[in-house]
Amino acid sequence: MAVNPGSKITAANYNTLFSRVNNLLGVGSGQSGYGQTPVADFVAVSETVTAEHMELLRTDLNRINVHQTGALSNLAEISPGESIGANNIAGDPTKGFNAYLGLMDVLEPLKDRVDGTQVEVQTAITSERYSPWNGNPIHQFTATFDNSDHRRAFFNAGGEIHISAEISGDNSLKGQDWNTMLSNMGTIKFGANTTVKTGNGGVTQPIGNYDLTSSFQEIFERQGQDNDYAENRYYIFAKETSDKAIQFRIEFVDNDAGDPNVDESILGTLQSTVRQQRPSGAYVSVKSASYSNQVDLSGGA
C-alpha cells in the first residue's frame, strides 16, 4: 500500500516491502523465490530508514528487474543523508518510497518472466546408438539438484530442461521418416509449469516441474510422418524421484510392421540430447543440476 505524502517512512513500511522483495529474490516459498541472497535486510523497529537502507533495497529491486527485463529500473540513486520521502526526494519522484512500491507491484506478477540475456543454454547429457534397431530404444536420465530449494530456484528463475533427438546416416524411406519426425518436433522444453516445443510436430502436455508425481507422466508424443510409418512413436515421460530429483524417460518406439511386407531396421546414428537453460545473469544466477543416465540408447532392440 502506498504511503501518504508527508508521512514518515517507518521501519514497518520498509520491512513490508523488503519482505516482498526477499520472497521473490531470495529463497522464497512455493513458486516464488530465485534463490539469491539479498543485500538488503530487515531494519529494527526502533531504527530510522536511511538512504543507505534504501540503496540496498534499490540494488535488490534492480537485480530482479534486470533478470526479468534485461535492464536496470528507473529508480534513481539516493545520496547519503537525504531524507526518505513518500513520493519524492528533493523533487525527484524516482527516489520516493512509493516508486519502490510501484516497481515491486510490477515485478511480482511477472515473477516467471526472464530476459533472454539472463539465461544460458548448456549441454547437460547425451546418449547415442550406432547399431541398427527395430524395437524400442530408451534413453532415461535424471536431473539432480542439491536440495529442494535449489530445484525450486532453478525453475522459478526461468530454468528449463531441453530435449531433442536426431538420426543421421540412414537414407532409407523409414530412416528418413524418423529423421523428419525428430527434426520437425524441434526442441521440447520442460519448465516450471508446462512443456512446450519449438517445432510443428507432436503434442505437448501442460505438465512442468510443479505438476510431477512419483509416477511417469507423458509430457510429449510425436507420431510418424508418412502414412506407411504412422504407427511409430517418440515419447517423453517425466516423474519426481525425490524432492530434489526429476527423472525423464525417452522412448523411440518403432511399431511399424512392414509396408507392405518388410519391416526395415533403422540404421545410422541415433542421438538423444539434453540441454539446460540455466539462469546465469550477473544479478540472478542459479547453479547447474547434475545429470546422469540410467538407461542408454545403446541397449535394447
N, C-alpha and C positions, 0 to 999 in steps of 0.2 A: 504494500500500500504506500502511495506517495506521501511524503512528508509535507505538511503545510508550510508555505513560505513564512519565514520569520521564526519557525520553530527550531529549537536546538536539536542537533543530530545526536541522539543518545547512543549509549553502548547497546541498548536493546535494538535500536534501528539497525545499527551496524551488524550486530550478531545475527539478526534475522536474515539480512542479505547475505552475509558470509555463509550461513548455513545452506542457503540455496546454491551458492557458488561451489561450496565443498561437496554437496550432493551430486553435482554434475561433473566437476573436475576431479574430485577425489575418489575414494573407494566407493562411495555412494551406497545404493541398495537397489534391489530389484533390477530393472532395466535402465537405471541411471548410474553413472559413475565411469569415468575414463581411467581410473586407477592411478592418477598422478598425485603428487604431494603439493598442496597449495603453499604458496609463500606467505599468504595472509593467515591469520588465526583469529580466534575469538578474543575480544577485549573484556577486561574485568568490568563489572557493573559500575564500579567506582571510577573508572578511567574516563578521560575526555577523549573523544575521537579526534585524532590529529591528521595532519596532511600525510604523515608517514604511514598511518593505518590505511588511508585511502589509496595511497600509491601502491601498497602491496595488493590491495583489492583490485585496483586497476590492472596490475600485472596479471593477476589470475583471470580476470574477465577477458583480457586480450589473448591469453592462451586459448581460452575457449573459442573466442571469435576467430582467431587465425585457423584453428582446427576446422571450424565449420565453414569458413568463407575464404580462407587463404589470405586475409588482410587484417591489419590492426583495426581496432574500433576508432571512433572519432572522439573518445574521451581524452581530454587534454590533461597534461601533467599538472599536478597540484604542487606548488612550491612549498618548501618547509616554512612553517609559521603562518600560512594562510588559514583563515577561519573557514570551517566547513559549513556551507550553506545548503539549503534545500534545493533551490532552483539555479543558483549560480554562485560563483566566487569571483569577486571583482568584475562583475558583469558578464562573465563567461559561462553560458549555460552548459557547456560540455564539461564543466568541472563540478556542477551541482550534484548533490546526492541523488536527486530524482533521475538524473541522466543515467546514473549507475543502475538504478532500479529499472528504468526503461529498457536498457540494454539487456538486463537479465530476463525481462519479460519476453524479449525476442529470442534469446538463446535457448531458454528452457524447452519450448515446444519443438525446437529444431535439434534436439539432442542427438538424433540419429543421423544428422547430416554431417558429411565430412568432405572437405575440398580435395580435389584430385591431387593437389600438390602436397598433401599431408599424409599420403599413403605410399607404400612401396610394394610392388608385386615381385615376389621371390619364389623360385622353385623350391618346393618342400620335399617331394619324394617322387620317384617314378617306378614303373615296373614294365618289363619288356618280355616279349616272347618271339623267338626266332624260328621255332619248329611249326610245321603245319598243324592246323586244328580243325575240328568239325564237331564241336560239342559246346562246352560251357566254361571257357577260361574265366577265372575270377581274380580280381585284384582287391584285396581287403587290407585296409590300413587304419591306424589310429593316430589322431592328433591329441597330444597330451600336454596339458598346461601345468604350471607349478601348483596351482590350487584353484578353488572355485572362483576366488576374486580375480585371478589372472584371466581365467576363461571369460568371466563377465566383462572385464575391462576390454579385452580383445574385441569382442563383438559389439559392445556398447560404443566403442570409439571408431567403429567402421571397419573392423577386421572381417575378412571373408576367406573362405576356403574355395579355391577354384579347381575344377576338374575338367579335363579334356582328354581326348584319345585320338589316335590316328593309325592307319595301316598304310604301309608303303611296300612296293616291290611285288604286288600281285596285280597283273593286268587282266585277269580273267573277269568275266561278267560279274561273278559273285564277289570277287575281291574288290572290284570297282564299286559295287553296290555298297559293300561295307565301308569303303573309303568315303563314299558320298554321305552315307548315314552319319558317320562320325565327324566329317568336316562341316556339314551343314548345321549340325546342332550347336556349333561354336563352343563356348566355354560355359560350364554350369557353375553358377556362383551361389554358394551356401552362406547365408548371412545370419543376422540376429533373429529375424522373424519370418524369413521366406527364402525360397530358392528361385533364382531367375536364370535365364540363358541369354547368350549374346546372338545365337543363330536363329534360324527359322524352324528347324525341325525339332520334334519332340514336345513332351508335355512336362512342365514343372508343377510342383505342389507347393502350396503356401506353408511350408514347413521350414523352420530355421532352428537356430540354437535353442531358443526358449520353448520349442514345441516338441523336443525329443523325449522319448520314453526309453525304457530299458529293452524294448523290442525294436527290431529293424522296421522302419517305415520307408516306403518308396518316396523318393523326392524327385526322381526324373525317370522318364521312359521314352525311348526312341525306337521306332519300328523300321523295317527295311523299306528302301525307297521304291524299288521296282516291284511290280506285281508278282513276279516269279519268286521274289525273296521277301515278301511282306511278312512272312512268319518270323523272320529274325528280329531279335530284340537286344537293346542295350539298356541296362537298368543301373540306377544308383540308389542305394538304400543307406540310411543313417540311423544310429542309435547312440544313446548315452550309456557308457560303461561305468562311469562314476561321475561325481560332481566336477571332476577336472579333466575328463577324457571323453572324446567322441570317436566312434568307430564308423567307417564307411565301407560299404561292400559294393563293388562294381562288377556287374556280370555282363559278359559278351555271350549271348545265347544264340547259337546257330540252329534254329528249329527247322530250317529248310530240309525237305525230304526228297528233293530231286525234281527238276523241272525240264523234261518230264521224267527222265529215267536216272540221271546221275546226280548224286549228292556230293558236290565237289568239296574238297578241303580248301581252307583259306591259307594262302602261302604268304611269303614276305615277312615283314616285321610288324608286330602289333605292339603299340606303346600306350600306356596309361600315364598321364602326367598330372601331378597335383602341385598347385602353386598356392601361396597365401598372399592375400592383400593385408599387409601389416600397417597399422597406424605408426608412422615413423617421422612425424614432423619435429621441428626443433622445440615446439611448445607442448605437444602431446605425443608421447611415444610409448608403445606397448611392446614388450619383448616377444620374440617368436615362441610359438608352441614347438614341441619336438614331435617328430613324425617317425613311425615305424610300420613296416609291412608285416602283416600276419599271414597273408596268402599272396603268393606271387603268380603272375601270369604264366610263368614257365611251367607250372604244374597243370594237371588235368588234361582233358582230351581236346 
